[in-house]
């Protein structure tokens, strides 16, 4: 039978403290499991196994030795853990339940790939995939060994989740500086709050999110001034080149056109009376081909002689 604690002062005694700073569980929390037939579990199982690196360090009155019922408030889920269940009015435990004020909501955080086990407010549940290899240890020994689950075999994986209580006035996310998460093969940088995908069959994976924002750098004042100076010098130079080209073309055209015109003028200009001795003038005859009058030559001679008209 479950007993519900209704006194709010007593309820607050189960608060492990706020979880407003980023918390990243150790990779071994999910990669190295504990075998307690017929199930596997991570982090904690009754009083026989407990890994303090798997849970945030408490700062409230409730310590991590009390696993029956507990919560963190206010707070957010650890890195790589997700909210899988929501509670209001009453938060359940193994043998006791806690009454919740009307303005309070509880959330259960579990690793990615795990779900909520009903009736126990802080327990997460996953399933081992058949044919996969798991590293485990027994509750009676600290030795670690690897084993392979048979293809026809299904084994449940349980673990204690992290309950978060929030009032309506509490923030749902917090801004944190970048933190470095260390894994066996790499050390990527992530920014909280951040959800890290995780499969119970693999080691904790921390993906890296790359944000490329196209940027544009406006021209500086000196660059703008250089452009203006270049335009001011280039335009006059261009005009000078064009004017020189036009003058060269006109000169070239005149050089070839004027001799032809002079030759034509020499051939067509009539002769004018020329001056001979001073005080006298004489006529100059224009050059013409000799004019021949047609005559019949009764003698039949083919030789013809030009006849010149008399001049006065």
C-alpha positions in Angstrom: 0.0 0.0 0.0 1.3 3.5 -1.0 1.3 6.3 1.5 0.9 9.9 0.2 2.7 12.6 2.1 0.5 15.7 1.9 2.5 18.1 4.1 4.4 20.4 1.8 7.2 21.0 4.3 7.8 17.2 4.5 7.6 17.0 0.7 10.4 19.5 0.3 12.7 17.3 2.4 13.0 14.9 -0.5 14.4 17.6 -2.7 18.1 16.9 -3.6 18.5 20.6 -4.6 18.4 22.6 -7.9 19.8 21.2 -11.1 20.4 24.4 -13.1 24.0 23.7 -14.2 24.7 21.3 -17.0 25.3 17.7 -15.9 26.7 15.0 -18.1 26.7 11.5 -16.7 29.8 9.4 -17.1 29.9 7.2 -20.2 30.3 4.2 -18.0 26.9 4.7 -16.5 25.2 3.4 -19.7 28.0 1.3 -21.3 28.8 -0.8 -18.2 25.7 -2.4 -16.8 25.0 -4.5 -13.7 23.6 -8.0 -14.0 20.9 -9.0 -11.4 18.9 -11.8 -12.9 16.7 -11.6 -14.8 17.5 -8.0 -15.6 20.3 -5.6 -16.3 20.4 -2.1 -14.8 22.4 1.1 -14.9 23.6 3.4 -12.2 21.9 1.8 -9.2 20.0 -1.3 -8.1 18.8 -1.4 -4.5 21.7 -1.2 -2.0 24.1 -3.5 -3.9 25.2 -1.1 -6.6 25.6 2.6 -6.9 27.6 4.8 -9.2 27.8 8.4 -8.0 29.1 9.6 -11.4 25.7 8.7 -12.9 23.7 11.3 -10.9 24.0 15.0 -10.0 25.6 15.6 -6.7 22.9 16.6 -4.2 22.9 20.0 -2.6 19.7 19.8 -0.6 18.7 17.9 2.5 18.1 14.6 0.6 21.2 12.5 -0.1 21.8 10.0 -2.8 21.5 7.1 -0.3 17.7 7.5 -0.3 16.4 5.9 -3.5 12.8 5.2 -2.6 11.7 8.7 -3.6 13.6 11.9 -4.5 13.6 14.8 -6.9 15.6 17.9 -8.1 14.0 21.3 -8.1 14.2 23.5 -10.0 16.2 22.1 -12.9 16.5 20.6 -16.3 17.4 17.1 -17.6 21.0 16.1 -17.8 22.8 16.1 -21.2 21.6 13.2 -23.2 18.5 12.6 -21.1 15.0 13.4 -22.1 11.6 14.1 -20.4 9.7 10.9 -20.8 6.8 11.4 -18.3 4.9 14.2 -16.7 3.3 14.2 -13.2 0.8 16.6 -11.5 -0.9 16.4 -8.1 1.0 13.3 -6.9 4.5 12.0 -7.6 4.7 8.2 -7.0 7.5 6.3 -5.3 8.0 2.6 -4.3 6.1 2.7 -1.1 5.3 6.4 -0.7 4.0 9.2 -2.8 4.5 13.0 -2.6 1.7 15.5 -2.8 2.4 18.3 -5.2 1.2 21.9 -5.1 -1.2 23.0 -7.9 1.5 25.2 -9.5 4.1 22.4 -9.6 4.7 19.9 -12.4 7.1 17.0 -12.2 9.1 15.5 -15.2 11.0 12.3 -15.3 14.3 12.4 -17.2 15.6 9.2 -18.7 18.5 8.4 -21.2 17.5 8.5 -24.8 16.0 5.2 -25.8 14.5 4.6 -22.4 10.8 5.0 -21.3 9.0 5.4 -18.0 8.0 2.4 -15.9 4.5 3.1 -14.5 3.8 3.5 -10.8 7.5 4.3 -10.0 8.1 8.0 -10.6 11.9 7.8 -11.0 12.4 4.5 -12.8 13.5 4.2 -16.5 13.2 1.1 -18.6 15.0 0.0 -21.8 15.3 -3.3 -23.8 18.6 -5.0 -24.7 18.7 -5.7 -28.4 19.2 -9.4 -29.2 22.5 -10.2 -30.8 24.3 -7.2 -29.3 27.3 -7.3 -27.0 27.1 -5.7 -23.5 29.7 -5.2 -20.8 28.3 -6.1 -17.4 29.3 -7.0 -13.9 27.5 -9.0 -11.2 26.1 -7.5 -8.0 28.2 -9.9 -6.1 31.5 -8.9 -7.8 33.3 -5.9 -9.0 34.8 -7.8 -12.0 33.8 -6.7 -15.4 33.2 -9.1 -18.3 31.5 -9.0 -21.7 28.8 -11.3 -22.9 26.5 -11.6 -26.0 22.8 -11.8 -25.7 21.3 -14.6 -27.9 19.2 -13.6 -30.9 16.0 -15.1 -29.3 16.6 -13.5 -25.9 15.1 -10.3 -24.6 16.4 -8.6 -21.5 15.0 -5.5 -19.8 17.4 -2.8 -18.6 16.3 -0.7 -15.7 17.7 2.4 -14.0 16.9 5.3 -11.7 15.9 8.4 -13.6 16.2 12.0 -12.6 12.9 13.6 -11.5 12.7 17.3 -12.0 10.1 19.5 -10.3 9.3 22.9 -11.6 6.9 25.7 -10.6 5.1 27.7 -13.3 7.4 30.6 -12.6 10.6 28.5 -13.0 12.5 28.8 -16.3 12.3 25.8 -18.6 15.8 26.2 -19.9 19.0 27.9 -18.8 21.9 29.5 -20.6 25.3 27.9 -19.8 28.8 28.5 -21.1 30.3 25.8 -23.3 31.5 22.7 -21.6 33.7 19.8 -22.7 32.3 16.3 -22.7 35.0 13.6 -22.6 34.4 10.2 -24.3 36.8 7.3 -24.9 37.6 8.4 -28.5 37.0 12.2 -28.7 36.4 15.3 -26.7 33.6 17.3 -28.5 32.3 20.6 -27.2 28.6 20.9 -26.6 26.4 23.7 -25.3 23.6 23.0 -22.7 20.7 22.5 -22.8 21.5 19.8 -25.4 20.0 16.4 -26.1 22.6 13.7 -26.8 21.2 10.6 -28.7 21.9 7.4 -26.9 21.1 3.7 -27.6 21.4 1.1 -24.9 23.4 -1.0 -27.3 26.2 1.5 -27.8 28.5 3.8 -25.8 27.2 7.2 -25.0 27.6 9.4 -28.1 28.0 13.1 -28.0 27.1 14.6 -31.4 28.6 17.9 -32.5 26.3 20.6 -33.9 28.0 22.9 -36.5 26.3 26.3 -37.1 27.4 28.1 -40.1 26.0 31.5 -40.4 26.7 33.3 -43.6 28.4 36.6 -42.8 28.9 39.7 -44.8 31.7 42.2 -44.1 30.8 45.7 -45.4 33.5 47.7 -47.0 35.6 49.9 -44.7 35.9 53.6 -45.0 39.3 53.4 -46.5 38.1 50.9 -49.2 35.2 53.2 -50.1 37.6 56.2 -50.4 39.9 54.2 -52.7 37.0 53.3 -55.0 36.1 57.0 -55.2 39.6 58.0 -56.0 39.9 55.3 -58.7 36.7 56.5 -60.3 37.8 60.2 -60.2 41.1 59.3 -62.0 39.8 56.7 -64.4 37.0 58.8 -66.0 39.2 61.7 -67.1 41.8 59.4 -68.4 39.2 57.5 -70.4 37.9 60.8 -71.9 41.5 61.8 -72.9 42.0 58.5 -74.6 38.8 58.9 -76.6 39.7 62.5 -77.7 43.2 61.4 -78.8 41.6 58.5 -80.8 39.3 60.9 -82.6 42.1 63.3 -83.5 44.3 60.5 -84.8 41.5 59.3 -87.0 40.9 62.8 -88.5 44.6 63.2 -89.2 44.9 59.8 -90.8 41.8 60.5 -93.0 43.2 63.9 -94.2 46.6 62.4 -94.9 45.0 59.9 -97.4 42.2 62.1 -98.8 44.1 65.4 -99.7 46.6 64.0 -102.3 43.8 62.5 -104.4 41.8 65.7 -104.3 44.9 67.7 -105.5 45.5 65.3 -108.4 41.9 65.6 -109.5 42.2 69.4 -109.3 45.4 69.4 -111.5 43.6 67.5 -114.2 40.4 69.6 -114.3 41.8 73.1 -113.7 41.7 75.1 -117.0 44.7 77.0 -118.1 44.6 80.7 -117.7 46.4 83.4 -119.6 49.9 83.5 -118.4 51.9 86.6 -118.1 54.9 86.9 -120.5 57.0 89.9 -120.7 56.1 92.7 -118.5 53.5 95.0 -120.1 52.3 92.4 -122.7 50.1 89.4 -122.7 49.7 86.5 -125.0 47.2 83.9 -125.5 47.9 80.3 -124.5 46.2 77.5 -126.4 44.5 74.8 -124.5 45.7 71.4 -125.4 43.3 69.4 -127.6 43.6 66.5 -130.0 44.0 67.5 -133.6 40.6 67.8 -135.3 40.2 66.1 -138.6 37.5 66.9 -141.1 36.1 64.0 -143.0 36.9 64.0 -146.8 36.3 61.6 -149.6 39.4 60.4 -151.2 38.5 59.6 -154.8 42.0 58.2 -155.4 41.2 55.5 -152.9 44.3 56.2 -150.9 44.1 55.0 -147.4 46.5 57.6 -146.1 44.8 60.6 -144.5 46.4 63.8 -143.5 45.1 66.2 -140.9 43.9 69.6 -142.0 44.1 72.5 -139.7 41.5 75.2 -139.8 42.8 78.6 -140.3 43.1 80.9 -137.3 42.9 84.6 -137.2 
